[in-house]
Amino acid sequence: LALYLHDRGVQVFVLNPARVREYARSLGVQGKTDKQDSLVLARYGATQPVRPWMPERREVRELKALIARHEALQEDLQRELNRREKAVVSGNLSVLASIDNLVKALQQEAARVRQDIDDHIDRHDDLKRDRALLQSIGGIGEVLSRHLLA
């Protein structure tokens, strides 16, 4: 919603809900109704220093989406590998073949998404430069540098 509104020229403020709740408590507001919430938010905005929200750059949002997809694939792959361990005990070759097919497909898709991540970073000079700087630090390799960039 914040991104949608920002893209349409609306000035957006994204507040920390815990801070607003503490502010409400400092005013003695006990209940929680829409009317009370709107009054607290209006008063908070009028009396507290708030800055307009700025979205992350598009290339960073796209990188985060690619990394989230890669992580989901890795989780799915691990689940299938765990299932394979259990299936070995049963000795059912049909089940093992099905799992192996899925494992292979997940590995291929994870590799493709990983390549998409690297290509995305290489297409954006600032991301590419920052990644090189990160990887110049001992102990930071490809995987960690991707996550730190995002």
Buried (B, 14 or more C-beta within 10 A) or exposed (E): EEEEEBEEEEEBEBBEEEEBBEBBEEBEBEEEEEEBBEBBBEBBEEEEEEEEBEEEEEBBEBBBEBBEBBEEBBEBBEEBEEBBEEBEEEEEEEBBEBBEEBBEBBBEBBEEBBEBBBEBBEEBEEBBEBBEEBBEEEEBEEEEBBEEBB
